C-alpha cells in the first residue's frame, strides 16, 4: 500500500511539472472516452435495445431499388409509388410511408422551427402505438392537412391542453387540424432529434410526387406479413414484374 501511494504521488508531481503533457493526456482521454460512449450509445439504441414498439421483429422497411446497370442502389420513391404498392399489396397486413420535413410553427407565441414527419394513413397502426390523446389519421384525411403533436411539444407550447384536439395549428403558413397527441416517449423515425409533429400529406398531395419515382424521398414501413408470406420469395419478383408492366421504359 505504501508503494502504491508513493507511485501516485510521483505521478502527480510529474504531471504537475509538465502541464503541456498533462493537458494533452487529459484531452486524449476525454476524446477517447467520449467517442466510445457515443459509439456505444448508437449501437445500444440501434442493435442491442429492441425497438420501442409492440412486436418490433415484425416491422419491415421497404425500399425501391434501381437494378439497371452494374451497381444496384436505392432510388427515391414518391407517394404515388407507395399508393401503387399499397393497392397491390397481398403480403403485409398494413403499410405506411413517411418522409422528413422542416417547418416553422407560428400562431402560438414565438415562431418555432421544428422537425416534422409527413406520413400516410395507418402510420400509427403499423407501428402499433396509437396516440395517447385523440387518434391517428383516417384514410379520408390522408391528403388533407391534419396533425398529431409530439407530447413534449404539446406540453411546452400548448400547456398540455386536451382541448387542442380539433383546433388548428399553423405550419409553414397553412392551417393543420390537430387530431391527436403522441404517446409519451414515442418517436419515429428514431433519431437524435425526434419529430415534433406528424402531419398528413397536405401540400405534398398537390406540390410533390405527381410523377412516379419523383423526389422528395419517401420511405416505407410495414408490419407483419400475412399467412405464409415469410416462406414465399415471390414478393420481390411480383413487385418487379408490376413495375416493369406499368413503367416498361425503366427496364
trRosetta pair geometry for C-beta under 8 A, 3 or more apart (Angstrom, degrees):
i j d omega theta_ij theta_ji phi_ij phi_ji
1 4 5.6 -52 -152 32 34 113
1 5 6.6 32 152 -17 66 103
2 5 5.8 -54 -151 35 34 110
2 6 6.5 35 151 -20 65 105
3 6 5.7 -54 -150 35 33 112
3 7 6.4 34 152 -20 66 104
4 7 5.7 -54 -150 35 32 112
4 8 6.4 32 152 -19 65 104
5 8 5.6 -52 -148 35 33 112
5 9 6.4 32 155 -16 66 105
6 9 5.9 -55 -148 38 31 109
6 10 6.2 32 153 -20 65 108
7 10 5.7 -55 -146 37 30 112
7 11 6.3 31 155 -20 64 107
8 11 5.8 -55 -148 36 30 111
8 12 6.4 28 155 -17 64 106
9 12 5.8 -55 -147 37 31 110
9 13 6.4 32 155 -19 65 105
10 13 5.9 -54 -149 36 30 110
10 14 6.4 32 152 -21 64 106
11 14 5.7 -54 -149 34 31 113
11 15 6.4 28 155 -16 65 106
12 15 5.8 -55 -147 38 32 109
12 16 6.2 34 154 -22 65 108
13 16 5.6 -56 -147 36 31 114
13 17 6.4 26 156 -17 65 108
14 17 6.0 -60 -150 38 29 106
14 18 6.5 -10 162 14 65 111
15 18 6.4 -78 -141 56 28 85
15 21 7.4 -127 -130 92 60 99
15 22 4.4 94 -168 -96 89 118
15 25 7.7 -93 -124 50 108 144
16 19 7.5 3 -166 -69 31 76
16 22 7.6 55 -68 -55 24 153
18 21 4.0 2 140 31 120 117
18 22 6.0 140 97 -24 74 88
19 22 5.3 -56 -143 38 34 116
19 23 6.2 36 159 -23 68 103
20 23 6.0 -53 -150 32 28 109
20 24 6.6 24 154 -14 63 107
21 24 5.8 -57 -149 39 32 110
21 25 6.1 32 154 -20 67 109
22 25 5.8 -57 -146 37 29 111
22 26 6.3 25 158 -16 65 107
23 26 6.0 -57 -146 38 28 107
23 27 6.2 27 156 -17 64 110
24 27 5.8 -58 -145 39 28 110
24 28 6.2 31 156 -22 65 107
25 28 5.8 -54 -147 35 28 112
25 29 6.4 27 155 -16 63 106
26 29 5.8 -56 -149 38 31 110
26 30 6.2 32 153 -21 66 108
27 30 5.6 -55 -146 36 31 112
27 31 6.3 28 157 -16 66 106
28 31 6.0 -56 -146 38 28 107
28 32 6.2 26 156 -17 64 110
29 32 5.8 -59 -145 39 29 111
29 33 6.1 23 160 -15 66 109
30 33 6.1 -57 -143 40 26 106
30 34 6.0 25 158 -18 64 112
31 34 5.8 -58 -142 40 27 111
31 35 6.1 27 160 -19 65 108
32 35 6.0 -55 -144 36 26 108
32 36 6.4 20 159 -13 62 109
33 36 6.0 -59 -147 41 29 108
33 37 6.2 30 155 -21 65 109
34 37 5.7 -57 -146 36 29 112
34 38 6.3 28 156 -19 65 106
35 38 5.8 -55 -148 36 30 110
35 39 6.3 28 155 -17 65 107
36 39 5.7 -54 -144 38 32 110
36 40 6.2 30 157 -17 66 107
37 40 5.9 -56 -146 39 28 109
37 41 6.3 33 154 -24 63 106
38 41 5.7 -53 -149 31 30 114
38 42 6.7 27 154 -16 63 103
39 42 5.9 -57 -153 36 32 108
39 43 6.3 26 153 -13 67 109
40 43 5.7 -56 -142 43 34 109
40 44 5.8 36 158 -24 68 109
41 44 5.8 -55 -143 36 25 112
41 45 6.3 16 161 -12 62 110
42 45 6.2 -62 -145 41 26 102
42 46 5.9 1 166 1 66 119
43 46 6.3 -69 -133 50 22 96
43 47 5.1 -33 -170 34 66 119
43 48 6.3 53 137 -11 77 106
44 47 7.3 -46 -86 55 10 77
44 48 4.7 -42 -135 48 49 123
44 49 5.5 46 160 -15 70 106
45 48 7.8 17 -12 49 16 83
45 49 5.6 -24 -120 44 33 124
45 190 6.9 -166 159 153 114 130
46 49 8.0 60 17 47 18 84
46 190 7.9 169 -93 100 71 129
50 56 5.3 157 177 40 95 145
51 56 3.6 154 54 -137 105 142
51 59 6.9 -54 70 28 159 143
51 190 7.2 -138 -132 -30 90 147
52 56 7.7 69 23 -72 14 132
52 129 7.9 41 122 -74 85 147
52 185 6.9 -103 164 135 159 111
52 186 7.6 -155 109 -112 124 54
52 190 7.9 130 22 -92 101 127
53 56 4.9 115 63 -85 90 86
53 59 6.6 56 83 -44 144 138
53 127 5.1 -101 -128 -177 136 81
53 128 5.4 112 -178 56 94 106
53 129 5.9 -97 -121 -32 84 113
54 128 4.0 -102 46 132 108 148
54 129 7.4 165 2 -59 91 74
55 58 4.5 -5 149 22 110 118
55 59 7.6 139 113 -30 75 79
55 128 6.7 103 40 -22 93 166
55 223 7.7 65 96 -158 119 104
55 224 6.9 -38 141 -47 138 119
56 59 5.7 -38 -161 9 51 116
58 223 5.8 33 125 -174 102 72
58 224 3.7 -28 -176 -76 125 95
58 225 7.9 -136 -160 6 91 64
59 126 7.7 92 -123 154 94 90
59 127 7.3 25 -103 -114 130 60
59 221 6.2 -10 -172 -173 103 105
59 222 7.3 153 -158 80 54 44
59 223 6.1 -38 -100 -110 60 56
60 92 6.9 -129 48 -103 130 129
60 221 7.1 150 79 -160 46 56
60 222 4.7 -20 63 63 98 95
60 223 7.4 146 17 -123 85 7
60 224 7.9 118 -14 -101 107 28
60 225 7.5 52 -22 -50 148 88
61 219 7.0 -24 -157 178 102 106
61 220 7.0 130 -162 85 55 62
61 221 5.7 -28 -101 -103 65 71
61 222 7.9 178 -82 20 19 74
62 85 7.2 152 126 -177 156 157
62 95 7.7 -14 14 -139 141 113
62 220 4.2 -33 62 87 101 119
62 221 7.5 -173 15 -85 80 22
62 222 6.2 48 -21 -8 114 112
63 74 4.8 -43 169 -127 133 114
63 77 7.6 -159 -154 -20 51 129
63 219 7.4 -25 -93 -134 80 77
63 220 7.4 -175 -71 39 39 96
64 74 6.8 100 71 -157 55 67
64 75 5.4 -66 104 62 102 86
64 76 7.8 -13 60 98 124 18
64 77 4.7 132 0 -72 132 112
64 81 6.6 -36 -62 169 147 149
64 213 7.7 -144 134 -109 160 80
65 72 5.8 9 -178 -178 115 99
65 73 7.0 160 -151 86 71 22
65 74 6.2 -52 -99 -96 60 49
65 75 7.0 111 -151 7 14 90
66 69 7.6 13 137 34 102 104
66 72 6.8 176 81 -150 59 52
66 73 5.5 -8 48 62 103 73
66 74 7.6 105 6 -171 85 4
66 75 4.5 86 -40 -39 107 125
67 72 5.5 6 -110 -116 60 100
67 240 7.7 0 15 -126 149 121
68 250 7.4 -127 -43 171 128 70
68 251 7.5 -154 -79 -115 102 44
75 213 6.9 -8 133 -149 123 96
76 213 6.9 99 88 -175 81 56
76 214 7.3 -45 112 135 122 20
76 215 4.7 -18 158 -91 164 77
76 216 7.1 -125 -161 165 130 26
76 217 4.6 -100 -127 -97 95 73
76 218 7.5 85 -176 21 75 64
77 81 4.4 -116 -166 76 92 148
77 82 6.4 97 145 -48 121 85
77 97 7.8 -116 108 -140 121 132
77 213 7.0 -47 -120 -111 44 43
77 217 7.1 61 38 -154 61 53
77 218 4.8 -85 90 62 88 93
77 219 7.6 120 49 -83 116 29
77 220 7.1 -31 83 -25 155 109
78 81 5.1 113 56 0 64 100
78 82 7.5 -127 105 0 42 87
78 208 7.0 -157 -141 145 105 85
78 209 3.4 157 -172 -135 110 89
78 210 7.8 -72 174 28 154 24
78 211 6.8 114 7 82 165 50
78 212 6.2 -153 47 -137 118 31
78 213 6.2 -36 1 23 104 11
78 214 4.7 33 -61 56 138 72
78 215 7.2 -113 -78 -72 91 6
78 216 7.7 102 -109 55 73 45
78 218 6.2 98 -140 4 16 125
79 82 5.1 -48 -150 36 47 115
79 83 6.4 55 150 -25 70 97
79 97 6.1 166 -117 94 78 148
79 120 7.0 154 -143 -73 113 115
79 201 6.6 79 -141 -117 175 125
79 204 6.5 89 -6 144 144 120
79 205 7.8 -65 79 -96 151 58
79 208 7.7 85 10 104 107 94
79 209 4.5 48 28 165 84 164
79 218 5.6 143 -67 -75 64 162
80 83 5.4 -46 -145 31 39 115
80 84 6.6 41 155 -19 65 99
80 209 5.6 164 -4 159 87 97
80 210 7.3 50 -24 -166 137 17
80 211 7.4 -137 42 128 142 11
80 212 5.3 -99 97 -85 116 70
81 84 5.9 -59 -159 34 31 110
81 85 6.6 30 147 -17 66 105
81 209 8.0 -107 6 -157 84 106
81 212 5.3 112 -71 -150 81 83
81 213 6.3 98 -66 -57 128 49
81 218 7.3 168 57 60 111 129
82 85 5.4 -52 -149 36 37 113
82 86 6.1 35 155 -19 69 106
82 95 7.4 -172 -172 139 94 121
82 97 4.1 -35 -131 -46 163 151
82 120 6.8 -151 126 -40 142 153
82 218 6.0 -89 -35 126 129 145
82 220 5.8 175 -117 -88 108 116
83 86 5.8 -55 -145 38 30 110
83 87 6.2 30 156 -20 65 107
84 87 5.8 -54 -144 36 30 110
84 88 6.2 11 161 -3 65 113
84 212 7.4 15 -6 -115 142 124
84 242 7.6 163 155 147 113 126
84 246 7.1 -14 -155 -60 150 176
85 88 6.2 -73 -148 49 25 98
85 89 6.3 50 151 -59 64 97
85 95 6.7 -138 115 162 105 165
85 220 6.9 -17 86 -124 157 162
85 239 7.3 16 -120 -128 92 112
86 89 5.4 -31 -149 -9 33 124
86 95 4.9 -150 -102 69 91 131
88 238 8.0 -174 153 141 120 110
88 239 7.8 137 106 -106 134 69
88 242 5.8 73 -171 -132 169 159
89 92 5.7 -52 -171 44 125 87
89 95 5.8 -160 -78 -16 163 135
90 226 7.2 -87 161 45 53 141
91 225 5.5 -42 166 -139 79 93
91 226 6.2 -169 -177 25 25 96
91 229 4.7 127 -155 -146 78 145
91 232 7.8 -136 -120 75 103 122
91 235 5.0 51 -93 -115 154 126
92 95 5.6 94 87 -61 136 90
92 222 4.0 -46 -154 -180 160 135
92 223 6.5 127 -175 62 103 53
92 224 7.2 155 -145 95 73 27
92 225 5.8 -61 -95 -104 58 52
92 226 6.7 -173 -112 -18 7 88
92 229 7.6 -144 -65 110 47 169
93 222 7.6 140 48 177 66 92
93 223 5.2 -43 57 82 112 103
93 224 5.8 34 -3 65 121 71
93 225 7.6 -173 -19 -131 79 8
93 226 6.1 138 -66 -68 66 85
94 122 5.2 -153 -179 -177 119 129
94 125 6.1 -67 147 107 170 105
94 126 4.9 -143 105 -91 114 83
94 222 6.7 170 88 -151 50 72
94 223 5.4 26 51 27 91 108
95 122 7.0 52 73 107 39 143
95 126 6.9 49 -141 -100 10 136
95 220 6.4 -8 -172 -170 102 108
95 221 7.6 159 -155 86 57 40
95 222 4.7 -26 -103 -99 73 95
96 119 6.3 10 174 -173 115 100
96 120 5.1 -171 -151 64 70 97
96 121 7.6 -135 -115 87 95 32
96 122 4.8 -156 -77 97 102 90
96 123 4.2 142 -167 -96 149 57
96 125 8.0 145 -49 58 132 75
96 126 4.4 -133 1 -3 120 150
96 127 7.9 -58 40 -25 147 85
96 220 7.2 160 87 -152 39 62
96 221 5.7 -17 67 64 88 84
96 222 7.5 160 21 -87 64 47
97 119 7.1 168 89 -149 48 55
97 120 4.8 55 44 -6 80 124
97 218 4.9 19 176 172 121 118
97 219 6.7 160 -155 83 70 37
97 220 4.8 -33 -98 -96 81 73
97 221 7.7 157 -95 19 33 65
98 117 5.1 2 -171 178 118 109
98 118 6.6 155 -154 80 61 49
98 119 4.4 -12 -101 -100 93 81
98 120 7.3 -119 -64 6 60 75
98 123 6.4 88 -68 -125 112 126
98 188 7.7 108 41 127 175 96
98 189 7.5 176 102 -38 137 91
98 198 8.0 -49 -130 -141 120 104
98 218 7.1 145 71 -157 22 76
98 219 5.9 -29 65 64 73 87
98 221 7.2 -3 12 7 110 108
99 117 7.2 158 76 -155 29 66
99 118 5.3 -14 59 56 82 99
99 204 7.9 139 51 -113 127 154
99 216 5.7 118 174 116 155 115
99 217 6.0 151 -129 91 117 59
99 218 4.8 -75 -55 -104 115 59
99 219 6.6 137 -85 12 64 77
100 115 6.8 -27 -161 -169 101 100
100 116 7.4 136 -161 81 53 50
100 117 6.0 -38 -100 -102 54 69
100 118 7.9 175 -99 15 5 80
100 189 7.6 -56 -67 20 109 121
100 195 7.6 -143 -123 -87 83 109
101 115 7.8 144 82 -162 42 56
101 116 4.9 -28 72 72 89 99
101 117 7.4 148 23 -103 79 20
101 118 5.5 46 -2 -21 126 108
102 113 6.7 9 -180 -177 105 93
102 114 7.4 170 -153 89 63 36
102 115 6.0 -41 -103 -105 69 57
102 116 7.1 149 -109 20 18 85
103 113 7.7 177 94 -150 30 56
103 114 6.3 -23 68 65 74 80
103 116 5.1 7 15 -2 116 133
103 171 4.8 23 151 -171 143 98
103 172 4.8 -80 -148 -40 104 99
103 197 7.8 -64 57 58 125 126
104 111 5.5 4 -179 -179 108 112
104 112 7.0 152 -159 76 60 39
104 113 5.5 -32 -101 -97 74 63
104 114 7.6 131 -113 19 25 75
104 171 7.3 146 72 -154 45 52
104 172 6.1 107 43 -79 79 53
105 108 6.6 -29 148 38 104 112
105 111 6.8 160 79 -158 52 59
105 112 4.5 -15 57 62 105 94
105 113 7.8 -166 17 -78 77 15
105 114 5.4 26 -14 7 115 124
105 157 7.4 -20 129 -145 147 161
105 169 6.5 -24 -148 168 100 116
105 170 6.9 120 -161 79 51 66
105 171 6.0 -23 -97 -97 64 71
105 196 7.7 -92 -32 114 140 136
105 197 7.5 131 -78 -17 124 145
106 111 4.8 -15 -94 -107 84 92
106 112 8.0 -179 -70 24 43 65
106 170 4.7 -52 69 93 81 122
106 173 7.4 21 35 -77 133 50
107 169 6.6 170 73 -157 125 53
107 170 4.0 105 -4 14 132 123
108 112 7.8 -37 72 6 100 117
108 157 5.4 60 130 174 139 106
108 158 6.8 -49 -154 -76 144 79
108 169 6.9 -24 -27 -134 128 93
108 170 7.9 178 -12 31 86 92
109 157 7.3 -150 36 -149 121 81
112 157 7.0 -92 1 -99 159 133
114 153 7.1 44 -129 -105 150 138
114 195 8.0 75 158 -169 97 56
114 196 3.9 -76 -171 49 125 144
114 197 6.3 69 122 6 138 103
115 193 5.8 112 -3 128 153 111
115 194 7.6 170 77 114 128 30
115 195 5.1 -114 113 -117 95 55
115 196 5.8 116 57 5 65 90
116 171 7.1 65 -70 -153 158 142
116 195 5.8 74 -137 -156 22 106
116 196 6.7 -56 -78 58 63 78
116 197 4.8 -25 -114 73 93 89
116 198 7.0 155 -167 -96 76 27
116 199 5.8 9 179 1 127 109
117 188 7.3 -36 -12 100 176 67
117 189 7.2 153 -98 0 138 77
117 195 4.5 -56 -14 -98 100 161
117 197 7.8 -170 30 97 65 48
117 198 4.9 -20 69 -113 95 79
117 199 7.5 167 84 24 46 67
118 198 7.8 155 -96 -163 18 59
118 199 5.4 -31 -109 72 66 91
118 200 7.5 13 -158 132 75 15
118 201 6.3 75 178 -116 111 40
118 202 7.1 -105 -130 31 114 103
118 204 5.7 106 170 -19 154 148
119 123 3.9 17 164 -73 135 157
119 137 7.1 168 95 13 98 140
119 198 5.3 -6 9 -173 126 107
119 199 7.2 140 24 69 75 38
119 200 7.1 -61 70 -104 64 38
120 123 6.1 138 65 -53 55 96
120 137 7.6 -147 152 82 30 139
120 142 5.7 16 -156 -146 69 112
120 200 7.8 62 -123 -143 28 68
120 201 7.0 29 -96 -55 64 99
121 136 7.6 122 -150 133 60 105
121 137 4.7 -120 -106 107 68 101
121 138 6.2 -18 -131 133 125 18
121 139 4.6 155 123 -93 171 48
121 141 6.8 124 -86 64 111 79
121 142 4.3 -74 -25 -82 107 104
121 200 7.4 20 -61 -122 73 103
122 125 5.2 -67 -154 51 60 110
122 126 5.6 69 147 -34 87 99
122 136 7.6 114 -82 126 10 141
122 137 7.7 -63 -3 73 39 91
122 139 7.7 32 -35 -78 95 81
123 126 6.1 -55 -154 26 24 111
123 127 7.0 7 156 -3 59 108
123 136 6.4 -164 59 -164 82 131
123 137 6.8 45 20 30 104 111
123 198 6.9 -160 102 177 153 140
124 127 6.0 -62 -151 45 35 104
124 129 6.1 -99 -163 79 83 62
124 130 5.4 91 145 -111 125 46
124 131 6.4 -45 -137 -29 163 74
124 136 3.7 -152 30 -84 130 141
124 137 7.8 133 6 16 105 73
124 148 7.4 111 -55 -58 133 177
124 180 8.0 -47 -42 100 164 162
125 128 7.1 39 -172 -78 36 38
125 130 7.0 27 -81 -79 64 87
125 136 6.5 -138 -27 43 83 157
126 221 5.9 128 135 107 140 97
126 222 6.5 -99 -151 -141 123 28
126 223 5.0 -164 -158 -31 67 101
127 188 6.0 -124 -101 -33 155 167
127 221 7.4 29 -69 119 85 140
127 223 7.8 -153 -66 -73 22 107
128 223 7.2 106 -40 -107 100 138
129 182 7.8 37 131 -161 111 88
129 183 5.6 -107 176 22 103 135
129 186 5.4 163 144 -118 142 127
130 135 7.0 -35 -169 -137 109 56
130 136 6.2 -108 -137 -25 75 106
130 183 7.4 87 84 -41 45 113
131 134 5.2 -23 106 74 141 82
131 135 6.0 179 44 -125 118 8
131 136 6.0 163 -10 -59 104 66
131 148 5.6 -132 -81 -149 133 123
131 179 8.0 151 21 111 163 74
131 180 3.4 126 48 173 176 126
131 181 5.7 122 -172 65 113 37
131 182 5.4 -80 -117 -96 79 34
131 183 6.6 -168 -146 -37 31 69
132 151 7.2 29 33 -91 128 121
132 181 6.1 -51 61 93 83 89
132 182 7.0 43 8 140 88 25
132 183 4.3 113 -41 -101 103 63
132 184 6.7 22 -25 -14 156 72
133 154 7.9 148 47 -168 139 166
133 162 6.2 -135 -152 -128 138 86
133 165 6.9 -132 148 -58 101 120
133 180 6.1 155 91 -158 61 61
133 181 4.0 18 53 40 111 107
134 148 7.3 -167 91 -120 129 87
134 165 4.9 177 -84 -109 117 122
134 178 7.4 -117 -79 146 170 81
134 179 5.2 156 170 148 131 50
134 180 3.2 -154 93 -99 116 61
134 181 6.1 105 22 7 112 66
135 138 7.7 34 121 -48 129 86
135 179 5.8 -54 65 151 77 102
135 180 5.1 -133 56 -71 26 123
136 148 6.5 -22 -119 -65 57 146
136 179 7.4 52 170 107 10 120
136 180 6.1 -34 -72 7 35 161
137 141 4.9 -135 -164 87 86 116
137 142 6.2 106 147 -88 126 56
137 146 5.7 141 -112 86 98 134
137 148 7.5 -106 -42 -30 85 114
137 179 6.9 115 -89 64 56 149
137 200 5.0 140 -127 -83 145 104
138 141 4.6 85 57 7 79 107
138 142 7.7 -106 98 -38 47 72
139 142 5.8 -18 -164 -28 41 115
140 144 7.9 25 133 -10 62 123
141 144 4.9 -71 -159 40 61 119
141 146 4.9 9 172 -6 126 148
141 179 7.4 35 176 -41 170 160
141 200 5.5 -121 138 -86 86 160
142 200 5.6 -169 -155 -158 27 113
142 201 5.9 39 154 -3 67 112
142 205 8.0 122 121 -84 75 129
143 200 7.0 -95 -37 152 6 115
143 201 4.9 -28 -118 58 48 129
143 202 7.8 -178 180 -36 42 16
143 205 3.9 94 -153 -109 95 156
144 177 7.9 -11 134 29 120 112
144 200 5.6 29 68 93 62 148
144 201 7.7 85 33 53 27 81
144 202 7.0 4 134 -86 30 54
145 174 6.1 -123 -132 142 152 114
145 175 6.4 103 115 96 142 58
145 176 4.5 -115 161 -107 93 68
145 177 6.7 105 103 8 77 77
145 199 7.1 -19 -154 -169 59 113
145 200 6.6 -158 -116 62 17 104
145 202 4.4 67 -99 -110 77 96
145 203 7.9 41 -88 -31 105 68
146 176 6.2 140 -125 -172 8 86
146 177 5.2 -33 -113 67 70 86
146 178 7.7 133 -167 -104 67 13
146 179 5.1 9 -174 -10 116 123
146 199 6.8 153 82 -155 46 64
146 200 4.5 49 45 -4 89 122
147 169 6.1 -62 52 44 157 119
147 171 7.2 141 -81 -19 141 138
147 176 4.1 73 -27 137 116 126
147 177 6.9 168 21 78 82 34
147 178 5.2 -42 76 -99 96 59
147 179 7.0 147 64 15 41 77
147 197 5.4 -17 -163 -174 113 115
147 198 6.9 144 -157 79 59 48
147 199 4.9 -25 -99 -100 77 79
147 200 7.7 -105 -63 3 43 76
148 178 7.4 112 -99 -154 29 69
148 179 6.4 -50 -76 67 76 81
148 180 4.2 -12 -121 73 97 97
148 181 6.8 178 -169 -88 74 17
148 182 5.8 91 149 -53 109 84
148 197 7.0 153 78 -162 48 63
148 198 4.6 -9 58 61 100 101
148 199 7.8 -164 23 -75 66 36
149 153 5.2 -130 -175 83 99 112
149 154 4.4 114 119 -62 135 99
149 158 7.5 -33 -159 17 171 138
149 164 7.2 -17 -1 129 148 147
149 169 7.8 107 -79 -19 111 157
149 178 6.1 -1 -27 -138 107 117
149 180 7.4 -164 24 101 68 51
149 181 5.0 -23 64 -114 96 73
149 182 6.8 -134 92 3 45 84
149 196 7.6 -24 -158 159 67 66
149 197 5.7 -29 -115 -109 51 83
150 153 4.3 81 66 9 94 108
150 154 6.8 -162 88 -10 46 86
150 182 5.7 -20 -118 35 39 126
150 186 7.9 -153 -133 78 69 85
150 187 7.6 27 -125 -96 111 83
150 194 6.7 132 -127 120 139 110
150 195 6.3 -177 -64 108 122 65
150 196 4.6 -95 13 -151 136 40
150 197 6.1 -92 -9 -62 88 44
150 198 8.0 114 -54 -14 73 80
151 154 5.5 -55 -149 36 33 116
151 155 6.4 28 155 -17 67 106
151 181 5.9 88 -97 166 66 100
151 182 5.5 -104 -35 76 84 79
151 183 6.9 -45 -48 125 132 17
151 184 5.1 -97 86 -97 176 54
151 185 7.7 -10 35 -6 140 37
151 186 7.2 103 -11 35 113 90
152 155 5.8 -56 -147 38 32 108
152 156 6.0 15 162 -7 68 113
152 196 7.6 -84 74 -126 96 80
153 156 6.2 -63 -135 46 27 99
153 157 5.4 -9 179 13 68 121
153 158 7.7 42 136 7 67 99
153 196 4.6 98 -58 -169 140 95
153 197 6.5 -63 62 -58 167 84
154 157 7.0 -56 -110 51 13 88
154 158 5.3 -47 -158 50 52 114
154 160 6.1 74 132 -101 91 51
154 161 8.0 -138 -179 38 86 60
154 164 6.7 -147 -141 35 99 165
154 181 4.8 28 -69 -132 164 124
155 158 7.5 -26 -56 58 7 70
155 159 7.3 20 -164 -142 41 14
155 160 4.6 17 -112 -61 68 94
158 161 5.1 -102 153 28 93 100
158 164 5.1 40 166 -83 153 137
161 164 5.1 113 88 -38 90 92
162 165 6.7 -15 169 -1 62 106
163 166 8.0 -59 179 48 58 102
163 167 7.2 59 136 -25 72 126
164 167 5.4 -91 -162 39 47 119
164 178 5.2 -34 145 93 92 157
164 181 7.3 78 73 -58 129 115
165 178 5.9 -115 -113 107 36 97
165 179 6.7 54 -146 -142 85 26
165 180 7.3 39 -109 -77 101 32
165 181 8.0 -90 -68 -20 91 94
166 177 6.7 -19 -152 -168 30 102
166 178 7.0 -39 18 69 22 79
166 179 7.8 72 -65 -98 45 53
167 177 7.3 165 91 -144 20 63
167 178 5.7 2 63 30 69 112
168 175 4.1 -16 -165 -163 134 107
168 176 6.5 132 -153 62 73 34
168 177 5.7 -44 -92 -88 69 56
168 178 7.4 180 -105 -7 18 81
169 175 7.4 139 69 -150 30 58
169 176 5.5 -28 63 63 81 91
169 178 6.0 69 -10 -51 107 105
169 197 7.8 -133 89 -121 150 151
170 173 6.5 4 -180 -119 104 17
170 174 6.9 146 -154 65 64 27
170 175 6.0 -37 -96 -91 67 55
170 176 7.6 156 -101 16 18 81
171 174 6.0 -35 72 61 70 82
171 176 5.3 11 14 -5 115 128
171 197 7.2 -142 -89 94 139 157
171 199 6.9 -115 58 -77 167 150
172 203 7.7 -73 91 -2 140 146
174 202 6.8 120 113 -168 148 125
174 203 6.7 -178 -21 -45 170 114
176 199 5.8 -65 -141 -126 149 115
176 202 6.8 -42 -98 -91 106 133
178 181 7.8 24 178 -60 115 75
182 186 4.4 -128 165 69 114 128
182 198 7.2 95 -61 6 122 119
183 186 4.4 90 63 -29 83 124
187 190 5.9 104 102 -105 101 57
187 191 7.4 -121 151 34 125 66
187 194 3.5 -78 -128 -134 137 125
187 195 6.5 154 -148 30 84 76
188 195 7.6 -34 71 18 41 120
189 195 7.7 93 35 -24 62 109
189 219 8.0 36 -66 71 127 151
190 194 7.8 -22 -132 -100 41 91
191 194 6.4 157 61 -84 78 45
195 198 6.2 75 125 -66 143 74
199 202 5.7 -11 149 -17 124 128
201 204 4.5 -109 -172 67 80 105
201 205 4.3 88 123 -49 127 95
202 205 6.7 174 83 5 19 98
203 206 6.1 -68 -162 48 51 95
203 207 4.9 11 157 3 90 125
203 208 7.8 65 122 3 78 94
204 207 6.2 -69 -111 53 26 89
204 208 4.8 -43 -145 48 71 109
204 209 6.3 34 174 15 91 122
204 216 7.9 -80 -126 38 112 115
208 214 7.2 -164 -178 112 72 115
208 215 7.5 -69 -160 115 112 51
208 216 5.7 -13 -168 9 149 91
209 214 5.7 178 -115 73 37 105
209 216 7.4 -59 -54 37 93 67
209 218 7.3 42 -98 -30 134 131
210 214 6.8 5 50 35 57 155
211 214 4.2 89 69 -33 91 125
212 246 7.8 86 -22 128 178 125
212 247 6.6 -137 92 -62 142 140
213 247 7.8 93 -21 -126 131 173
213 250 7.9 169 -63 -92 157 135
225 229 3.5 -132 167 77 122 125
225 230 5.5 157 62 -52 142 70
226 229 5.3 76 58 -21 59 128
228 231 4.8 -40 172 40 93 112
228 232 6.3 96 114 -27 83 99
229 232 5.3 -61 -143 37 43 110
229 235 6.8 57 -169 -59 101 128
232 235 6.4 100 108 -32 97 88
233 236 7.2 -33 171 25 66 101
233 237 7.6 58 127 -4 73 111
234 237 5.0 -64 -155 48 61 112
234 238 5.6 64 147 -28 87 102
235 238 5.9 -57 -150 35 28 110
235 239 6.5 26 154 -17 63 106
236 239 5.7 -56 -151 36 33 111
236 240 6.3 32 153 -19 67 106
237 240 5.6 -52 -146 37 33 112
237 241 6.3 33 154 -18 65 105
238 241 5.7 -54 -147 37 31 110
238 242 6.3 34 153 -23 64 105
239 242 5.6 -53 -148 34 31 113
239 243 6.4 29 155 -16 65 105
240 243 5.9 -54 -148 37 31 108
240 244 6.2 29 154 -18 64 109
241 244 5.6 -57 -145 40 31 112
241 245 6.2 32 155 -23 65 106
242 245 5.8 -57 -149 34 29 110
242 246 6.3 14 159 -8 66 110
243 246 6.1 -61 -141 43 29 101
243 247 5.9 -34 179 43 69 100
243 250 6.6 -56 153 68 103 142
243 251 7.8 121 113 -40 92 117
244 247 7.3 -76 -119 69 17 61
244 248 6.0 50 179 -105 61 62
244 250 7.3 -121 -104 69 54 97
244 251 4.8 3 -122 -8 96 154
245 248 7.1 5 -135 -62 15 88
247 250 4.7 41 123 -4 109 115
247 251 7.9 118 106 -6 74 88
248 251 6.0 -71 -160 44 51 98
